[in-house]
């Protein structure tokens, strides 16, 4: 990174800040509050995933290079009990809105004039809900879901919230366990806890999951299945691309590899919690995985997948990949890796570069909002016997974005690599954080009207 590169970045940052100021001034006379709408629509991402999921379901074990069953595990229901590890890929955040969705045709009799509404993504359907502080004598905080989609809440179960005093910065209530299945239909029912904070957003956590043991190559492992979309099914497999590094859009599979009776996520080496896929790598061996729809049984088959090559040149990388052929964690600068053929998403990439002065710069995609890599690394294929090559890293370009927040605007900037991958602006230089860049807002007459400093988050 040269002095000229630094000046270009400072100029781009100053330009983004100036645009932010213009937007903020334009909104200065507005006093209404902006809420995030949760009216869900089928996006191009959703359509693409659905189209790719359909042929995946028809893929036979033989086509994936797997043999006969070598182990079968029976899993029992286990209460979640608040363990963050097993919930990591199942947590959903949804914003609320004061705008009543057209799909809801009534509100509860004891609701205030402005309750808040939300929409949950449960499998392949949207479930509308309402939460509010009751106007009756109990003054309880309540929640209802329109699980059968008839637009009515009077025929649905009412949940009363419990105040969680452990949260100091928010007024948070817990509801549940909440059933996400259609009213009166016990089949295909998922269960979750819902936390509502300040009436502005919700967090969903699994109320239970499946857990058991399996013996592979003479070693016993604890395993788990998590219904991440709360549709009551435990066999939704991963189909790239991922929405982000916390939401693979499928169910989760956990395996205790180090024997500490935990499912560690983002640990050194291979993560023990991963998207459920048709293959899983345990040590140097691959197994085909088939889970029953209700998660009660998981079958393992010895697998000999076809391999291809990922070529990242001579770059020094630390990259985590999710795939329909299992997860991969690649570290080093050898450039070429032999991995199973399949479709992949890079959910975390750390790139280390050295400048002419010998300084070591580390760029990281994981701190970018959403986490998963953009550009071609977000969705690519490794063909059997073939090589997929990417040019990543410098020269880096600055990409800015703005988000309205009431009368203000939040300005972000990222560094874009040659493959379209986005790195967080807070690079490490020789293992230490570089200072946050400063900015100035300059009026047409040349005078500085505001100056400040960005914050890395």
N, C-alpha and C positions, 0 to 999 in steps of 0.2 A: 504494500500500500504506500504510494508516494504522496508527497505534499500536494501535488496537483489533484490526486484522487480525493484527498481530504477536503480541498477547497471546493471541488465539484459537489461533494456530499453536503457541505455547509450551505452552498448556494441553493441546492434543491430543498434542503430542510427549511431554509428561510422563506423560499417561495411557498412551501406548503403551509408554513405558519401564517404567512400573509393571507392566503386563501381562507384559512381558519378564521382570521380576524374579520374578513369581509363577511363571512357567513354569520359570525356571532353578532356583528352590528346589524345585519339584516333582520335578525331574529330578536333584537333588543326590545322591540315594542310588544312582543308577544308574551302573554302571561299564562296561557293554557299549558297543562301538563301533558307531556307526550308519553303514551304507554306503548309497549311493544305488542303488536297483534299476534295472536297465535293461530290465526286462520290458516290451516295447512292446505297446500296445493301440491299436486303431483309435479315434481320438478323433473328436469332432464336426468338428474342423478337417480331418482326413484325409478323412472322408466327404464334406464339402462340396467340398473341392478335387477329389476324384475325380468327383463329379457335374458339376462345372463344366468339368473337362478334357475330358469325353467330347463335348459339343457343340462345343467349340472345335476339336477335331480334324477335324470335318466342315465347318468354315467354309471356303469357297472363297476364292481370291485375289480374284475379282471382287466377292464380297460385302464384302470389306475395302476396296474402292476402289483396287485396284492394277491396273496395266496389264501389258503384255508385259515380258519379261526385258530389262533394260538392261545387266546385267553378271553374269558368272559367275566365281567364284573357286574355285581348287583349293587345298585345305589339306593339309599334310603333318603327320605326327606330330612333335612336338618334346618333348624331355625337359624336365621342369619345372625342374630345376636349382636348386630352392630359392627362386625368385623370389616374394616375398610378394605382389606386385601381382596377378599372374594367378591366384593361389590364393585371393584374398580371399573370394570367394563360394562356394568349394568346401571350405573348412576345416570339418570336423565335430569336435565335442567329445563324447565319450561317457564317462560314469562307469563304474566297475567295481563289482562286488559279490562277496562271498564265498559268496553263496547260489547253488547250482547250478541253472540253469533246468531245468525238467522236460523241455524239448525235447532236452537233451543226455543221452544214455544211457551215455556212458563218458567217462573222462578218461585222458590219456596215462599210461603205466606209470611214467614218471620224474617225475610231478608230485608236489609236496609235499602234505601233508594239507589245506591250505587254499589252492588256487590262486584266481585271480580271474577272473571271467567278465564278459562284456559282450555287447551286441547292437548290430550296425551296421544302419542303414537303407540298404539298397542298392536303389534304385528303389522298387518297390512291395512288396518283401519284406524280412523281417528275417533277418539272418545272425548266428547265435550264435557266439561265440568264447571262447577261453581263453588266458590268458598266465600264465607262472610261471617261477621259477628252478628249473632242473632239479636233481634229487637225485643224478644220476649224477656221474661224476668231472669232466666238463667244466664243471659248474656254470654252464652257459649259460642265458641268459634266452630263453625260447621262446614262440612264438605259433602258434596254429592256428585256422582258421575252418571251420565246418561248412557249406561252400558248397552242398552238395547237399541239405541239410536232412534227412538220414537219422538224425541224432542221434549219429553216429559221427565221431571225429576221427582214428582210426587210418588211414583211407583218404584223408586229406587231406595236403596239403603242409605241412611243418614249416618255420617261419621262425625264424632265430636273430637275436637283437637285437645291434646295435652300440651301445656306450655313447657318447653324445654329451657329451663333456667340456666343450663350450662352455656348457652350462647349469650355472650355479653353485648355484642354489637348489633344484634337483630332480635326482634320479637318473633320467635320461631315456635310453631305448633306442629305436633306430630299427629297424623291420622293413620289409623290402621291397626292390624293388617287390612288393606283395602283389596277387595276382589275386583279384578278388571274384566271378568267374564260377563257375558250377557245375563241380565236378570232372569232367574229361574232356570238357567242352563249351567250345570256343574261341570260339563265337559269343556276342555280348552280354557280353563280359568287360571289366570295368573294372579299372584299375590305380591303386594308391595307395601312399603311404608311411604307415606307422602309427607314431606316437611314443607310448610308454607312460611316464608320469612317476610315480615313486614307487609304481607298481602301483595307483594310485588313479584315474587318468583317462587317456584316449587322445585324440590329435589325429590326424585324417586329412588328408593333403595329396595333390593329384593327382600321379601319377608322370609323366604326360605330358599333352599337350593338342594341339589342332590349330592350325596357324598358316599364313597365306598372305597374299596381297595382292589388292586389288581397286581398279579405277580407276572413280571416279564423278565425273561432271562435270569431266573432265580432270585430276583430282587422284588420286594413288595413295595408298592407306591400307594399313597393315598391319592385319590382322584376326586374330581367334582365336576358337575355340570350346573350352569347358571342360566336361567331363562332371562335373557337380557332385555327382551322387548315385552315381557309380561303377558304373553299370549297363551301361557299354559303349556307350550311346547319347548322341548329341550334339544331338538335336533336341527335347528336352523343353522346351516353352515355358512361360512364366510364366502362372499363373492365380491372381489375387488370391483371398484375402489372403496376404500374406507371413507366414512364421512370425516373423521378426524382421529387423532391418536387415542381418544377415549371412547369412541363409538364406532366399532367395526360393522355395525348393522347386522349382527348375527348373535347367536348364543356363545357362551364362553366355556372353555375347557380348562380345568386346573389339574396339575399333577405335581406332587411333592417330590422333587428330584434330589434334594439334599438330606431328606429324612428328618427335618425339623418340625414336621406336622403342620406346616403353614404353606400357603400358596403365595409366594413372594412375587410381586410385580415390580418391574424395573430394577431387578437385582443385577449384580455383576454376573455376566455370563448369560445363560438362557433364562428368560422370564418363565415363571411357573404358572402364570395365568395368561391365556392366549385365546384368540378367536377359535371357535370350533371349526375345524377343517377336515377334509377327507384324509389327510395324512398328519402324523405327529412324529417329530424327531425326538428320540430318547437316547442320549449319548451319540453314538455314530450309527444307530439303527433307526429305520423308519417302520412305522406301523400304519396300516389302514384303520380308521376309526369309524364305527357305525353305532349311533346312539338311537335307542328307542324313542318314539315321539314323547312319551311321558317321562323319559329320563331314567327309567327303572333299570335298564340294562345297557351296557356298553360292550361291544365286541371289538377285539383287536386281531388284526391279521398281519402277518409278516409281509412287508412291502419291499419291492425292488423297483422304485420309480425310475422312469427315464430322466436323464439329466441334460441340462444345457449349461451355458456359460454366461455370467454377467461380467461385463468388462467396463470398469470405471477408470481406465487409463492407469496412470501411475499415482493417483491421488491417495493421500493418507486419510482414511475414512473410518468412522465408527457408525455403522448403519444397521437399523432394525427393520426387517421386512415382515409383513403379513402376507399370507398367500392362501389360495385354496389347496396348496400342496404343503402347508405347514409354515411355521415361523422360522426365520433365519436371523442370526446376529453375526455380522461380518465386521471384522476389525483388522486393520493393517493397511499396507501400501503395495501389496503384491499385484493389485490391479484387476486380476481375473479370479472369479470364484465359480466353482462347479456346484450348482444347486439344482433341485428337482424342477422339471418342466412344469409350468403353470403360470397363473396370473398373479402379479405382485403389486403391493402398495408399500412404499417407503414411509414408515410412520415416524422415524427419527433418523436424522443424519447429522453427524458432526464431521466437519471438514477442517483439516489442519494444513495451513500453507505457510511457507517461509519466504520472507522478502529478501532483497539483496543485501540488507544489513545483518541478516541472520536472525531476525526476530520471528517468533513463531506466533501465528494468528490462528485462532480456532473459531469457526463459524458454526452456528447451531440452529437447526430448523425447529427443534422441540419447543422453543419459547415463542414461536409464532402462533398467533391465535388460531386454534383448531389443531395445531400440532402436525398433522400429516403433511408430507411434502407435496408441493404443487408441481405443476408442469408435468413432463413425461414421467417423472418418478412416482407420480400419484397413481398411475395405472399403466403397467407395462407387462409384457409377456416374455417368458423364457421358453422358446420352442425346443422340443426334443432334439438333441444333437446340434443345436444351433447356438449362435452367440448374439447377445443383445448388448450393444455398446452405447454409452452416454458420455458426453463431454460435460462435466459439471464444474462449478466454482468460477473463479475469476476469468475474465473481467466482470466485476459485479456492477449492477445498475441499481439505482435507488428507485423504489416504488412507494408511492404515498397513497394513503387512504384517509377518508374523513367519515365520522359518524356523528349525527346530530344527537345531542342530549339536552332536550329542552331548548333553552335560549343559547346554549353553548354548543361547541363542536369539539370532538376529540380527534386529534391528528395523529396518525401513526405513519411510520416509514419502515420499510424492510429492504433488505439487500437481495437482489435477484441474480441467481447464477445462470450459466449458459443453458442449462436444461430446464429453466423456468422454476427451479426450486427457490423457495424463499427462506432466507436466514434472518434471525433476529438481529437488530442493529447493535446490540450489546456484545460485540466480539471480545474475546480474550486475547490479550497480547502478553506472550510469555507467561501464561497462566493467570494473569491478573485482568480484572475488568478495566477497560479504558474509560476515561471520563465521559459523562453524557454530553452530547453536542449542545452548544448554545445556539440561540436564534435571535433575530431582530425583526421587528415589523417596521418598515420604513414607508412613510407617506410619500405622496407624489412629489412634494416639495423637497424631499431628501432628508427631512428630520426623522429621527427615531421616535416612534410613538410607544413602543413597548419592546422589552427584551426579556429573555428568560432562558430556561434550560430544560431540555427534555428529561424525562425520568424513564429509566428502564424498569419494566414490570414483568 
